[in-house]
Amino acid sequence: MTGDLETRTLLDELRSFNKGGLFDLGHPLLNRIAESFVKAAGIGALQAVSREAYFTAVESTGLDSGNVAPPEIPGAKKHRFPDLRGENNKKSLEAMLKNTGKESLQWGLAAGMYSGLTYGLKEARGAHDWKNSAVAGAITGAALALTSDDSSHEQIIQCAITGAAISTAANLLSGIF
């Protein structure tokens, strides 16, 4: 058995992630939540850093980054990481790490919560259908709205409806494509 472990290559290890997952926490629900959280948090961090690199590149060329996004998007003209224009590089790096961590946490929270809710609803109801996706999307959307800096009642409701609509559409379209 030890010879089996010694002959495995890195490619074999990476392939095993798809079969068994990254975690074994003792319960499929916990495994699914943790795995979704970690994967989405990594994607959120990459997205936040790449967005900052884009804004830095646009500003260094002298172009107005406000003209890049459509004017109807609120906050499109403002810099996503306002503290990055600090007096020194240490302050800028600290601000970028703080904001990247926050965004990673938000992405991970959304993915882990949605994945856990859909799994739990499937187990509770005995069926995986659009209703599970709608409820999980609504709860996840509301929770994600609560993580924003200035969440209002209207914003929470809007995010819950949006989450339910997107997850329901994704569930219904998954059978087509």
C-alpha positions as CSV (number, residue, x, y, z in Angstrom):
1,M,0.0,0.0,0.0
2,T,2.9,2.4,0.7
3,G,4.2,1.7,-2.8
4,D,0.9,2.9,-4.2
5,L,1.3,6.3,-2.5
6,E,4.9,6.7,-3.6
7,T,4.1,6.2,-7.3
8,R,1.3,8.7,-7.5
9,T,2.2,11.8,-9.5
10,L,1.0,15.4,-9.1
11,L,-1.4,14.9,-11.9
12,D,-2.9,11.9,-10.1
13,E,-3.3,14.0,-7.0
14,L,-5.1,16.8,-8.9
15,R,-7.5,14.3,-10.5
16,S,-8.4,12.9,-7.2
17,F,-9.7,16.3,-6.1
18,N,-12.6,15.9,-8.4
19,K,-13.5,12.5,-7.1
20,G,-13.1,12.9,-3.3
21,G,-13.0,16.6,-2.9
22,L,-10.5,18.8,-1.0
23,F,-11.9,18.0,2.5
24,D,-13.1,15.2,4.5
25,L,-14.9,16.7,7.5
26,G,-17.0,13.7,8.3
27,H,-20.2,14.7,6.6
28,P,-21.1,15.4,2.9
29,L,-22.8,18.7,3.9
30,L,-19.7,20.0,5.7
31,N,-17.4,18.8,2.9
32,R,-19.5,20.6,0.2
33,I,-19.7,23.8,2.1
34,A,-16.0,23.9,2.9
35,E,-15.0,23.0,-0.7
36,S,-17.3,25.6,-2.2
37,F,-16.1,28.3,0.2
38,V,-12.4,27.7,-0.5
39,K,-12.9,27.5,-4.3
40,A,-15.0,30.7,-4.5
41,A,-12.8,32.6,-2.0
42,G,-9.9,32.0,-4.3
43,I,-11.8,33.2,-7.3
44,G,-13.0,36.3,-5.3
45,A,-9.4,37.1,-4.4
46,L,-8.2,36.8,-8.0
47,Q,-11.1,38.9,-9.2
48,A,-10.3,41.7,-6.6
49,V,-6.6,41.8,-7.4
50,S,-7.2,41.7,-11.2
51,R,-9.7,44.5,-10.9
52,E,-7.2,46.6,-9.0
53,A,-4.5,45.9,-11.5
54,Y,-6.9,47.0,-14.3
55,F,-7.7,50.3,-12.5
56,T,-4.0,50.9,-11.8
57,A,-3.1,50.3,-15.5
58,V,-5.9,52.6,-16.7
59,E,-5.0,55.4,-14.3
60,S,-1.3,55.1,-15.2
61,T,-2.1,55.7,-18.9
62,G,-3.9,58.9,-18.1
63,L,-7.3,57.6,-19.3
64,D,-10.4,58.3,-17.3
65,S,-11.5,55.0,-15.8
66,G,-15.0,56.4,-15.3
67,N,-15.6,56.3,-19.0
68,V,-14.9,52.5,-19.1
69,A,-18.0,51.4,-17.3
70,P,-21.6,52.5,-18.3
71,P,-22.7,55.6,-16.4
72,E,-25.9,53.9,-15.1
73,I,-23.8,51.6,-12.8
74,P,-23.6,53.4,-9.4
75,G,-20.1,53.8,-8.1
76,A,-18.5,52.9,-11.5
77,K,-16.4,56.0,-11.6
78,K,-14.9,55.6,-8.1
79,H,-11.9,53.5,-7.4
80,R,-12.8,50.2,-5.8
81,F,-9.9,50.4,-3.3
82,P,-9.8,54.0,-2.2
83,D,-7.0,53.6,0.3
84,L,-4.6,52.3,-2.3
85,R,-3.4,55.8,-3.0
86,G,-1.7,56.0,0.3
87,E,1.4,57.9,1.3
88,N,3.6,54.8,1.0
89,N,3.6,51.3,-0.5
90,K,3.1,49.6,2.8
91,K,-0.2,51.4,3.4
92,S,-1.3,50.6,-0.2
93,L,-0.4,46.9,0.2
94,E,-2.3,46.7,3.5
95,A,-5.4,48.3,2.0
96,M,-5.3,45.9,-1.0
97,L,-4.9,42.9,1.3
98,K,-7.7,44.0,3.5
99,N,-10.1,44.6,0.6
100,T,-9.1,41.4,-1.2
101,G,-9.7,39.4,2.0
102,K,-13.1,41.0,2.4
103,E,-14.1,40.2,-1.1
104,S,-12.8,36.7,-0.8
105,L,-14.9,36.2,2.3
106,Q,-18.0,37.5,0.5
107,W,-17.5,35.1,-2.5
108,G,-16.8,32.2,-0.2
109,L,-19.8,32.9,2.0
110,A,-22.1,33.1,-1.0
111,A,-20.8,29.9,-2.6
112,G,-20.6,27.9,0.7
113,M,-24.0,29.0,1.8
114,Y,-25.7,28.3,-1.5
115,S,-24.1,24.9,-1.9
116,G,-25.0,23.9,1.7
117,L,-28.6,25.1,1.4
118,T,-29.2,23.3,-1.9
119,Y,-27.7,20.1,-0.5
120,G,-29.7,20.5,2.8
121,L,-33.0,21.2,0.9
122,K,-32.4,18.3,-1.4
123,E,-31.9,16.0,1.5
124,A,-34.9,17.4,3.4
125,R,-37.3,17.4,0.5
126,G,-36.0,14.4,-1.3
127,A,-35.8,16.2,-4.6
128,H,-33.4,18.5,-6.4
129,D,-35.5,21.0,-8.4
130,W,-35.9,24.7,-9.1
131,K,-37.7,25.3,-5.8
132,N,-34.6,24.3,-3.8
133,S,-32.5,26.6,-6.0
134,A,-35.0,29.5,-5.6
135,V,-35.0,29.3,-1.8
136,A,-31.2,28.8,-1.6
137,G,-30.6,31.7,-4.0
138,A,-32.9,34.0,-2.0
139,I,-31.4,33.3,1.3
140,T,-27.9,33.5,-0.1
141,G,-28.7,36.8,-1.9
142,A,-30.1,38.3,1.3
143,A,-27.0,37.2,3.3
144,L,-24.7,38.6,0.7
145,A,-26.5,42.0,0.9
146,L,-26.0,42.0,4.6
147,T,-22.2,41.9,4.1
148,S,-22.2,45.1,2.2
149,D,-21.2,48.3,4.0
150,D,-24.5,50.1,3.7
151,S,-27.3,47.5,3.4
152,S,-30.8,48.8,3.4
153,H,-34.1,46.9,3.6
154,E,-34.7,47.5,-0.1
155,Q,-31.2,46.3,-1.1
156,I,-31.7,43.1,1.0
157,I,-35.0,42.3,-0.7
158,Q,-33.6,43.2,-4.2
159,C,-30.6,40.8,-3.6
160,A,-32.9,38.0,-2.4
161,I,-35.1,38.3,-5.4
162,T,-32.0,38.5,-7.7
163,G,-30.4,35.5,-6.1
164,A,-33.6,33.5,-6.4
165,A,-34.0,34.4,-10.0
166,I,-30.5,33.7,-11.1
167,S,-30.3,30.4,-9.3
168,T,-33.7,29.3,-10.6
169,A,-32.7,30.2,-14.1
170,A,-29.4,28.4,-13.8
171,N,-31.2,25.3,-12.5
172,L,-33.8,25.3,-15.2
173,L,-31.2,26.0,-18.0
174,S,-28.8,23.3,-16.7
175,G,-31.1,20.6,-18.2
176,I,-31.1,22.3,-21.6
177,F,-27.4,22.9,-22.0
